[in-house]
């Protein structure tokens, strides 16, 4: 069974002074927090719920994605 550590996680500041954390490979797997650590902790809870949903539906979690980070020019 895959764990959160199998996935690329993105944590970035949000417009309202909070932080958003998400897993690009899994649609709907995102969470918010007042700090990066809080967002990461919330994301772990969301990941567990999504993992359980996939299991109940007899589906496998998708594979990770490769991110390319580039600045607009």
C-alpha positions, -999 to 999 in steps of 0.1 A, spaced: 0 0 0 13 34 -9 20 60 18 22 98 17 60 95 14 55 79 -20 42 112 -34 55 146 -43 39 171 -20 37 208 -28 33 234 0 29 270 -10 17 302 5 -20 311 -2 -34 345 -10 -49 349 25 -17 344 45 -23 306 51 -6 277 34 -20 251 10 -5 216 7 -14 192 -20 -4 161 -39 -5 168 -76 -10 132 -85 -42 127 -65 -72 149 -75 -88 164 -44 -59 157 -21 -53 191 -7 -54 209 27 -48 243 43 -31 254 75 -19 286 92 17 273 89 34 249 65 36 223 92 -1 226 99 -9 223 62 13 191 60 -4 176 90 -39 183 76 -28 168 42 -18 136 60 -53 133 73 -69 140 39 -45 115 23 -56 88 47 -93 95 40 -87 94 2 -67 62 5 -96 46 24 -121 57 -3 -99 42 -30 -96 10 -10 -134 8 -5 -139 13 -42 -114 -14 -51 -92 11 -68 -54 17 -66 -40 51 -59 -24 67 -89 14 68 -94 33 99 -85 39 127 -111 71 145 -119 69 182 -114 88 207 -135 93 241 -118 99 270 -140 97 308 -136 77 327 -161 98 350 -182 
